[in-house]
Amino acid sequence: MKLWGGRFTKETNQLVHNFNASISFDQKFYHQDIEGSIAHVKMLAKQGLLTAEDRDAIVEGLLGIRADLESGALVITSEHEDIHSFVEAVLTERVGEAGKRLHTGRSRNDQVALDMKLYTRDEISELDQLVNGLLKELLKLMEEHLDTYMPGFTHLQKAQPITLSHHLGAYFEMFYRDLTRLHDIRKRMNYCPLGSGALAGTTYPLDREYTAELLGFDGPTLNSMDSVADRDYLIELLSALSTVAMHLSRFCEEIIIWNTNEYRFVEIDDSYSTGSSIMPQKKNPDIAELIRGKTGRVYGALIALLTTMKGTPLAYNKDMQEDKELTFDAIDTVKGCLALFTGMISSMTFRRDVMEKSAKNGFTNATDAADYLVNKGVAFRDAHGVVGQLVLFCIEKGIALDDMTLEEYKAISPVFEEDIYEAISLKTCVEKRMTIGAPGQEAMKKVIGIYKKRLDLE
Ligand code: ARG
């Protein structure tokens, strides 16, 4: 059934109907569409624009439709153009005349703007939960690995020793920023477009504050044209989701590297790995690779919507229907990635011994050896040169700085004493870095305390 047949003398071409229709995807927010309609009729009745009997018949009808859709007793069919037409048609079939009054003082333009906002708001809550879950898992691992030493890298070359806790803390920062971005978006978008009509408001005395309140908004939107034409909040969300995907992807890239036979810093659990159809020895990090790979489609959604919106004059244009599939896909993709990623890291084995050995063998304590000389009065530039010679010596012998004898040290510089070993031990190198933000345990414990408060864990 069409909502707009009156003006037309010919049937719609079937291909046109198919091309124009959005029901195959906007049925995803049937729940929110019904929620919005219920608030709308409550407001209409309050304003004397609908009788109490009609209101009750409509509300009951809508709740019945929702229950039947949920149980599967009612099935959404493709002869309807969109979810709004479907709900109104079934309602009218079920409750008769009253159903035809539902759309008083409303356009599908403000209706779809509302539905999409309600849907987005609900999804932001779910994303919020998932990011929170990941942050909690990271925090747990950070507490467990305060003294798991590992090399820190620049240029993917071993640089200075850090701890796994500190490394994971960098990701905590990233995902926490993501969380606050989601909160910002929710706050900025939380104004109700219902009552904006097609573009210019309506002539009915609607109480827009009331519908806004019923639906949990901070108030009504203040310009009816912008209300039906605004998709900024979706662009903001897709941008925030792209950043989440980028963070997950960077982390996955590291896990893939750490999981190689060459590194062996971690072992992804069997339950999160896959095998090869031909090579029996293989255990592949497919999940980490897929999460990394899916980043592309999330970025794609952002660019697609930005491009769709750039040429649309005010107010509503059908172009905007294109916002849905790509937003739904990006949200579902990121939700899936967050859940799988959290499961993967919580079941993963971190090999403390391998990480520590790698930090020892990569001259990550060379800077500290130079600092040792500086503390004994040597100029830093000279100290740098001396340690360069030590490193060269070790490379030739295939040993670490810690393995050199004191005689060997002294042969290169007489300044070295027995206390050099203590000064360049991994523990010392890390623990001496105790300014806030650094990997030393005391600094890390303070930061973890701050993170716990942020997540309301203390
Ligand atoms: N399916 C449409 C959309 O998603 C609903 C709004 C239709 N409005 C209109 N004037 N054709 O944007």
Residues whose N, C-alpha, C, O or C-beta is under 5 A from the ligand:
A	BS01	LIG	S22 D82 R108 N109 V112 M320 Q321
